[in-house]
């Protein structure tokens, strides 16, 4: 996974394509939002995103900065006017862990 790949992933999220976005995660990958329980496994992550995309408000995520490389990245963003950051661990070119932190939470 390269920093440029994140733009594709975010485009898939904007389009509501849970399956294609899920392909960016390891089969045993983990996705964790702030205050949420970790969601383990690509199939479970895709299921969570499907439900989210069906009920989600209009997409308002602005990526401010992506830095890192190799097996560690940080994604600094604003979601629905709230700043946040995701720490991303990569294994074999796929996301093994996506863990979010948000200001004020």
C-alpha positions in Angstrom: 0.0 0.0 0.0 1.3 3.4 -0.9 0.1 6.9 0.1 -1.5 7.3 -3.3 -3.7 4.2 -2.7 -5.6 6.0 0.0 -7.1 8.4 -2.5 -8.6 5.4 -4.4 -9.9 4.0 -1.1 -11.5 7.3 -0.1 -13.2 7.5 -3.6 -14.7 4.0 -3.1 -16.0 5.2 0.3 -17.5 8.3 -1.3 -19.1 6.0 -3.9 -20.5 3.7 -1.2 -18.6 0.7 -2.7 -18.1 -1.4 0.5 -16.8 -4.5 -1.4 -14.2 -2.7 -3.4 -13.1 -0.7 -0.4 -12.9 -3.9 1.7 -10.4 -5.3 -0.8 -7.9 -2.8 0.6 -7.9 -4.7 3.9 -6.2 -8.0 4.9 -8.6 -10.9 5.3 -8.0 -10.7 9.0 -7.8 -6.8 9.1 -9.2 -4.7 11.9 -11.1 -1.4 11.5 -11.8 0.6 14.7 -13.6 3.9 14.9 -13.4 6.2 17.9 -15.4 4.8 20.9 -16.3 1.7 18.8 -15.4 -1.9 19.2 -12.8 -3.2 16.8 -14.4 -4.8 13.7 -12.2 -7.8 12.9 -12.1 -9.5 9.5 -12.6 -8.2 6.0 -16.1 -9.6 5.7 -17.2 -8.0 8.9 -15.7 -4.7 7.9 -17.5 -4.8 4.6 -20.8 -5.6 6.4 -20.4 -2.6 8.7 -19.6 -0.3 5.7 -22.7 -1.5 3.8 -25.0 -0.6 6.7 -23.2 2.7 7.1 -23.4 3.6 3.4 -27.2 2.9 3.4 -27.9 5.2 6.3 -25.0 7.7 6.2 -25.3 11.4 5.9 -23.8 13.1 2.8 -20.1 12.4 2.6 -18.1 15.2 4.1 -14.5 14.0 4.6 -11.6 16.1 3.8 -8.1 14.6 3.9 -5.6 17.1 5.1 -2.5 15.0 5.1 -1.2 11.5 4.7 2.3 10.7 5.9 4.4 7.6 6.6 5.3 4.7 4.4 6.1 1.1 4.4 4.0 -0.5 7.0 2.8 2.6 8.9 0.8 5.6 7.8 -1.2 8.4 9.5 -4.2 10.0 7.8 -5.2 13.4 9.1 -8.7 14.3 8.1 -11.9 16.3 8.9 -15.1 14.3 9.0 -18.4 16.2 9.3 -16.4 19.3 10.6 -14.6 17.3 13.3 -10.8 16.8 13.0 -9.5 13.3 13.3 -6.6 11.0 12.5 -6.3 7.3 11.6 -3.2 5.3 12.3 -2.9 2.6 9.7 -0.7 -0.5 9.8 -0.1 -2.3 6.5 0.9 -5.9 6.0 1.6 -7.5 2.6 0.3 -4.4 0.8 -3.1 -4.4 2.6 -4.4 -2.6 5.6 -4.0 -4.8 8.7 -5.3 -2.1 11.2 -7.2 1.2 10.8 -7.6 2.9 14.1 -9.3 6.3 14.4 -8.8 9.1 16.8 -10.9 12.3 16.8 -10.5 15.6 18.6 -12.8 16.1 21.6 -13.7 12.4 21.9 
